Amino acid sequence: MMERGVIDRFEGEMAIIEIGGITKDFPRASLPHGIKAGDAVILEDGEIRLDSRETARKKQEIQQLMDELFE
């Protein structure tokens, strides 16, 4: 089963991922190298991978909101 989530934060060697409004802990070592808080991920078959398209979309959406706020 495929799930989508967002890296909420890191606590030591654990990554906290929000999936459908619920946070779950995963070993930081199970994430792709270079992933950071705020990145969107896909969890499937015990593997976690970066969802670069969704990450870029969310960053663009946030930038647009910031631009509107500071106009």
Phi and psi in radians as a Rosetta constraint file:
Dihedral C 1 N 2 CA 2 C 2 CIRCULARHARMONIC -1.676 0.35
Dihedral N 2 CA 2 C 2 N 3 CIRCULARHARMONIC 2.368 0.35
Dihedral C 2 N 3 CA 3 C 3 CIRCULARHARMONIC -2.250 0.35
Dihedral N 3 CA 3 C 3 N 4 CIRCULARHARMONIC 2.677 0.35
Dihedral C 3 N 4 CA 4 C 4 CIRCULARHARMONIC -2.027 0.35
Dihedral N 4 CA 4 C 4 N 5 CIRCULARHARMONIC 2.512 0.35
Dihedral C 4 N 5 CA 5 C 5 CIRCULARHARMONIC -2.625 0.35
Dihedral N 5 CA 5 C 5 N 6 CIRCULARHARMONIC -3.097 0.35
Dihedral C 5 N 6 CA 6 C 6 CIRCULARHARMONIC -2.365 0.35
Dihedral N 6 CA 6 C 6 N 7 CIRCULARHARMONIC 2.377 0.35
Dihedral C 6 N 7 CA 7 C 7 CIRCULARHARMONIC -1.187 0.35
Dihedral N 7 CA 7 C 7 N 8 CIRCULARHARMONIC 1.983 0.35
Dihedral C 7 N 8 CA 8 C 8 CIRCULARHARMONIC -1.400 0.35
Dihedral N 8 CA 8 C 8 N 9 CIRCULARHARMONIC -0.864 0.35
Dihedral C 8 N 9 CA 9 C 9 CIRCULARHARMONIC -2.984 0.35
Dihedral N 9 CA 9 C 9 N 10 CIRCULARHARMONIC 3.049 0.35
Dihedral C 9 N 10 CA 10 C 10 CIRCULARHARMONIC -2.080 0.35
Dihedral N 10 CA 10 C 10 N 11 CIRCULARHARMONIC 2.422 0.35
Dihedral C 10 N 11 CA 11 C 11 CIRCULARHARMONIC -2.263 0.35
Dihedral N 11 CA 11 C 11 N 12 CIRCULARHARMONIC 1.730 0.35
Dihedral C 11 N 12 CA 12 C 12 CIRCULARHARMONIC 1.093 0.35
Dihedral N 12 CA 12 C 12 N 13 CIRCULARHARMONIC -2.155 0.35
Dihedral C 12 N 13 CA 13 C 13 CIRCULARHARMONIC -1.601 0.35
Dihedral N 13 CA 13 C 13 N 14 CIRCULARHARMONIC 0.163 0.35
Dihedral C 13 N 14 CA 14 C 14 CIRCULARHARMONIC -1.924 0.35
Dihedral N 14 CA 14 C 14 N 15 CIRCULARHARMONIC 2.514 0.35
Dihedral C 14 N 15 CA 15 C 15 CIRCULARHARMONIC -1.866 0.35
Dihedral N 15 CA 15 C 15 N 16 CIRCULARHARMONIC 2.289 0.35
Dihedral C 15 N 16 CA 16 C 16 CIRCULARHARMONIC -1.747 0.35
Dihedral N 16 CA 16 C 16 N 17 CIRCULARHARMONIC 2.057 0.35
Dihedral C 16 N 17 CA 17 C 17 CIRCULARHARMONIC -2.021 0.35
Dihedral N 17 CA 17 C 17 N 18 CIRCULARHARMONIC 2.253 0.35
Dihedral C 17 N 18 CA 18 C 18 CIRCULARHARMONIC -1.554 0.35
Dihedral N 18 CA 18 C 18 N 19 CIRCULARHARMONIC 2.144 0.35
Dihedral C 18 N 19 CA 19 C 19 CIRCULARHARMONIC -2.237 0.35
Dihedral N 19 CA 19 C 19 N 20 CIRCULARHARMONIC 1.946 0.35
Dihedral C 19 N 20 CA 20 C 20 CIRCULARHARMONIC 1.021 0.35
Dihedral N 20 CA 20 C 20 N 21 CIRCULARHARMONIC 0.652 0.35
Dihedral C 20 N 21 CA 21 C 21 CIRCULARHARMONIC 1.483 0.35
Dihedral N 21 CA 21 C 21 N 22 CIRCULARHARMONIC -0.023 0.35
Dihedral C 21 N 22 CA 22 C 22 CIRCULARHARMONIC -2.047 0.35
Dihedral N 22 CA 22 C 22 N 23 CIRCULARHARMONIC 2.389 0.35
Dihedral C 22 N 23 CA 23 C 23 CIRCULARHARMONIC -1.657 0.35
Dihedral N 23 CA 23 C 23 N 24 CIRCULARHARMONIC 2.460 0.35
Dihedral C 23 N 24 CA 24 C 24 CIRCULARHARMONIC -2.308 0.35
Dihedral N 24 CA 24 C 24 N 25 CIRCULARHARMONIC 2.566 0.35
Dihedral C 24 N 25 CA 25 C 25 CIRCULARHARMONIC -1.672 0.35
Dihedral N 25 CA 25 C 25 N 26 CIRCULARHARMONIC 2.413 0.35
Dihedral C 25 N 26 CA 26 C 26 CIRCULARHARMONIC -2.371 0.35
Dihedral N 26 CA 26 C 26 N 27 CIRCULARHARMONIC 2.575 0.35
Dihedral C 26 N 27 CA 27 C 27 CIRCULARHARMONIC -1.081 0.35
Dihedral N 27 CA 27 C 27 N 28 CIRCULARHARMONIC 2.313 0.35
Dihedral C 27 N 28 CA 28 C 28 CIRCULARHARMONIC -1.001 0.35
Dihedral N 28 CA 28 C 28 N 29 CIRCULARHARMONIC -0.565 0.35
Dihedral C 28 N 29 CA 29 C 29 CIRCULARHARMONIC -1.152 0.35
Dihedral N 29 CA 29 C 29 N 30 CIRCULARHARMONIC -0.296 0.35
Dihedral C 29 N 30 CA 30 C 30 CIRCULARHARMONIC -1.481 0.35
Dihedral N 30 CA 30 C 30 N 31 CIRCULARHARMONIC -0.072 0.35
Dihedral C 30 N 31 CA 31 C 31 CIRCULARHARMONIC -1.619 0.35
Dihedral N 31 CA 31 C 31 N 32 CIRCULARHARMONIC 2.702 0.35
Dihedral C 31 N 32 CA 32 C 32 CIRCULARHARMONIC -1.075 0.35
Dihedral N 32 CA 32 C 32 N 33 CIRCULARHARMONIC 2.575 0.35
Dihedral C 32 N 33 CA 33 C 33 CIRCULARHARMONIC -1.050 0.35
Dihedral N 33 CA 33 C 33 N 34 CIRCULARHARMONIC 2.384 0.35
Dihedral C 33 N 34 CA 34 C 34 CIRCULARHARMONIC 1.529 0.35
Dihedral N 34 CA 34 C 34 N 35 CIRCULARHARMONIC -0.051 0.35
Dihedral C 34 N 35 CA 35 C 35 CIRCULARHARMONIC -1.222 0.35
Dihedral N 35 CA 35 C 35 N 36 CIRCULARHARMONIC 2.585 0.35
Dihedral C 35 N 36 CA 36 C 36 CIRCULARHARMONIC -2.409 0.35
Dihedral N 36 CA 36 C 36 N 37 CIRCULARHARMONIC 2.937 0.35
Dihedral C 36 N 37 CA 37 C 37 CIRCULARHARMONIC -1.001 0.35
Dihedral N 37 CA 37 C 37 N 38 CIRCULARHARMONIC 2.388 0.35
Dihedral C 37 N 38 CA 38 C 38 CIRCULARHARMONIC 1.703 0.35
Dihedral N 38 CA 38 C 38 N 39 CIRCULARHARMONIC -0.293 0.35
Dihedral C 38 N 39 CA 39 C 39 CIRCULARHARMONIC -1.270 0.35
Dihedral N 39 CA 39 C 39 N 40 CIRCULARHARMONIC 2.464 0.35
Dihedral C 39 N 40 CA 40 C 40 CIRCULARHARMONIC -1.459 0.35
Dihedral N 40 CA 40 C 40 N 41 CIRCULARHARMONIC 2.490 0.35
Dihedral C 40 N 41 CA 41 C 41 CIRCULARHARMONIC -2.320 0.35
Dihedral N 41 CA 41 C 41 N 42 CIRCULARHARMONIC 2.785 0.35
Dihedral C 41 N 42 CA 42 C 42 CIRCULARHARMONIC -2.041 0.35
Dihedral N 42 CA 42 C 42 N 43 CIRCULARHARMONIC 2.257 0.35
Dihedral C 42 N 43 CA 43 C 43 CIRCULARHARMONIC -1.932 0.35
Dihedral N 43 CA 43 C 43 N 44 CIRCULARHARMONIC 2.092 0.35
Dihedral C 43 N 44 CA 44 C 44 CIRCULARHARMONIC -2.669 0.35
Dihedral N 44 CA 44 C 44 N 45 CIRCULARHARMONIC 2.296 0.35
Dihedral C 44 N 45 CA 45 C 45 CIRCULARHARMONIC 0.925 0.35
Dihedral N 45 CA 45 C 45 N 46 CIRCULARHARMONIC 0.715 0.35
Dihedral C 45 N 46 CA 46 C 46 CIRCULARHARMONIC 1.315 0.35
Dihedral N 46 CA 46 C 46 N 47 CIRCULARHARMONIC 0.113 0.35
Dihedral C 46 N 47 CA 47 C 47 CIRCULARHARMONIC -1.970 0.35
Dihedral N 47 CA 47 C 47 N 48 CIRCULARHARMONIC 2.497 0.35
Dihedral C 47 N 48 CA 48 C 48 CIRCULARHARMONIC -2.014 0.35
Dihedral N 48 CA 48 C 48 N 49 CIRCULARHARMONIC 2.214 0.35
Dihedral C 48 N 49 CA 49 C 49 CIRCULARHARMONIC -2.361 0.35
Dihedral N 49 CA 49 C 49 N 50 CIRCULARHARMONIC 2.693 0.35
Dihedral C 49 N 50 CA 50 C 50 CIRCULARHARMONIC -1.195 0.35
Dihedral N 50 CA 50 C 50 N 51 CIRCULARHARMONIC 2.364 0.35
Dihedral C 50 N 51 CA 51 C 51 CIRCULARHARMONIC -1.766 0.35
Dihedral N 51 CA 51 C 51 N 52 CIRCULARHARMONIC 1.472 0.35
Dihedral C 51 N 52 CA 52 C 52 CIRCULARHARMONIC -1.105 0.35
Dihedral N 52 CA 52 C 52 N 53 CIRCULARHARMONIC -0.604 0.35
Dihedral C 52 N 53 CA 53 C 53 CIRCULARHARMONIC -1.125 0.35
Dihedral N 53 CA 53 C 53 N 54 CIRCULARHARMONIC -0.812 0.35
Dihedral C 53 N 54 CA 54 C 54 CIRCULARHARMONIC -1.208 0.35
Dihedral N 54 CA 54 C 54 N 55 CIRCULARHARMONIC -0.658 0.35
Dihedral C 54 N 55 CA 55 C 55 CIRCULARHARMONIC -1.059 0.35
Dihedral N 55 CA 55 C 55 N 56 CIRCULARHARMONIC -0.806 0.35
Dihedral C 55 N 56 CA 56 C 56 CIRCULARHARMONIC -1.121 0.35
Dihedral N 56 CA 56 C 56 N 57 CIRCULARHARMONIC -0.702 0.35
Dihedral C 56 N 57 CA 57 C 57 CIRCULARHARMONIC -1.097 0.35
Dihedral N 57 CA 57 C 57 N 58 CIRCULARHARMONIC -0.774 0.35
Dihedral C 57 N 58 CA 58 C 58 CIRCULARHARMONIC -1.148 0.35
Dihedral N 58 CA 58 C 58 N 59 CIRCULARHARMONIC -0.697 0.35
Dihedral C 58 N 59 CA 59 C 59 CIRCULARHARMONIC -1.108 0.35
Dihedral N 59 CA 59 C 59 N 60 CIRCULARHARMONIC -0.710 0.35
Dihedral C 59 N 60 CA 60 C 60 CIRCULARHARMONIC -1.131 0.35
Dihedral N 60 CA 60 C 60 N 61 CIRCULARHARMONIC -0.731 0.35
Dihedral C 60 N 61 CA 61 C 61 CIRCULARHARMONIC -1.080 0.35
Dihedral N 61 CA 61 C 61 N 62 CIRCULARHARMONIC -0.761 0.35
Dihedral C 61 N 62 CA 62 C 62 CIRCULARHARMONIC -1.129 0.35
Dihedral N 62 CA 62 C 62 N 63 CIRCULARHARMONIC -0.729 0.35
Dihedral C 62 N 63 CA 63 C 63 CIRCULARHARMONIC -1.080 0.35
Dihedral N 63 CA 63 C 63 N 64 CIRCULARHARMONIC -0.714 0.35
Dihedral C 63 N 64 CA 64 C 64 CIRCULARHARMONIC -1.106 0.35
Dihedral N 64 CA 64 C 64 N 65 CIRCULARHARMONIC -0.731 0.35
Dihedral C 64 N 65 CA 65 C 65 CIRCULARHARMONIC -1.111 0.35
Dihedral N 65 CA 65 C 65 N 66 CIRCULARHARMONIC -0.716 0.35
Dihedral C 65 N 66 CA 66 C 66 CIRCULARHARMONIC -1.147 0.35
Dihedral N 66 CA 66 C 66 N 67 CIRCULARHARMONIC -0.714 0.35
Dihedral C 66 N 67 CA 67 C 67 CIRCULARHARMONIC -1.055 0.35
Dihedral N 67 CA 67 C 67 N 68 CIRCULARHARMONIC -0.748 0.35
Dihedral C 67 N 68 CA 68 C 68 CIRCULARHARMONIC -1.150 0.35
Dihedral N 68 CA 68 C 68 N 69 CIRCULARHARMONIC -0.677 0.35
Dihedral C 68 N 69 CA 69 C 69 CIRCULARHARMONIC -1.132 0.35
Dihedral N 69 CA 69 C 69 N 70 CIRCULARHARMONIC -0.671 0.35
Dihedral C 69 N 70 CA 70 C 70 CIRCULARHARMONIC -1.740 0.35
Dihedral N 70 CA 70 C 70 N 71 CIRCULARHARMONIC 0.260 0.35
